[in-house]
Amino acid sequence: MATTDIINFRATPEVARWLQEVASDQNRSRSNLLNTLLSRVLNPDRQAQLLEQIVSWIHREDEEHCESDYGDYLRGSLHGAKWMLQTLLGDSAKDRALEIVRKRLGKPIPHIGIRAEDGRGRLGWDSDAG
């Protein structure tokens, strides 16, 4: 038998209104929507999924085409995905997700900096790379 915990919390009227709007749009109760959202958002494996996909694409692109424009686009996508995760859930969630990606792929996180003028290497320093 599955068990559930009941969690009560206070929300501003604005948050309650947004929650009700999204729940109504999806024909869900607010509690079902909250449970679904939190299950997705707080799961470290789910947090890592998009990052893992983008990182694997970058590695494949680099192996096949070495420093391509599409690889630069993918690096920008990785930057955006990391930024969004960090903005919504904080540094620790982003760092945990990147560690999951490193372990799953067995490869480093690529640098997201722009290409050097000679096309070799990346400018800047990306603390998440490696």
N, C-alpha and C positions, 0 to 999 in steps of 0.2 A: 504494500500500500504506500502510495506516495504521500509525503507530508509536505506541508507548506507552512511558512512562517508569515505571520501577519505583521506588516510594517506600517505604521502610521507616521505621517510627516505633514508639516505645514508648508503651504506654497502660497505665493502671492496670488491675488485674483488674476493677474495677467498670465502667470504660468498655468493656472487652472483652466483659463479660457483657451490657451494654446493647446493644452493637453486634450481638452474636450473637442476642439476643432479637428485635431488630427485623428482622434479616436472615432469621431463621427464620420469623417471622410473614409475611414477604413472599416466602418461597421463593426467596431470593437467597443468594449467597455474601457473606461480609463484604466482600470486595474490590469486588464489584459494587455493593453498597449504598453503600460509601464513595465510589466513583467517581460514582455517581448523585447522592448527597447533595451532594458538593462541587461537582459541575457545576452543580447548581441554585442552591446557596447562594452560591457565589462569583461567579456571573455577574451583573455590574452591571445588565444589562437585565432579568433576572429579579427582581432586588431592587427595581427601579423599577416593575414591573408593577402590583402592588397599590396602591402610592402613586398611580400615574397614574390608575388607575380611580377611586379615592376622590376625588382632586382634581378630576377631570372631573365627577363627580357633584355635588360641592359647587358648582362654577361653574354647572352647569346648574340646580341647585336655587336658587341665588341669583338667576339671571337670570329664572327663572319665578315664584318665590315670595318673593323678597327677605326674608332673615332669618327663615326658618321653623324650627319645632321639628325637622323632619327634617334641615334644614341643620345644626342644632346637633348632632344625633346623628351626622351624617357627619363633622363636625369632631372629635368624640370618637373616632370610628373612625380618622381620620387621625392623631390624637395617639397612639392605641394602636399603630398600624402603625409610626409613626416610632420610638416607644419600643422596640418589639420588635426592629426592625432595629438600632437603636443598642445595645441590650442584648446582642444576639447577636454582632454584628460590629463594633461601635464607631462612634464619631462620623464617621470618614472615610467609612465605607460608607454611612451615612445621608445625609451631605452629598452624596456622589457620586450616590446614587439620586435625591435631590431635584433636583439639577442636570440629570439626564437627563429628569426629568418636566418641568421648566421648558422645556427645549429642545424636547421632543416636542410639548407642548401649546401652547407660545408664550404661556403665561399664567403669572402669579405663583402661588406657593403661598399659599393663603388662611390667614389668621390662625385659630388654633384657640381663642382666648380666648372666654369667655362673653359673651353679649350684654349691652350696657349696659341699664339699667332702662328707658330711653325707647325701646329697640328699635333704636336707630341706633348702629352701630359696635360694636366689641369692646373689652372691658376687658383690661388687661394688655398685655404685649409678647411677641411670638413671634419669636424670632431666626431661625427657619426661613422665616418668611413673606416673600413678595416675590419 
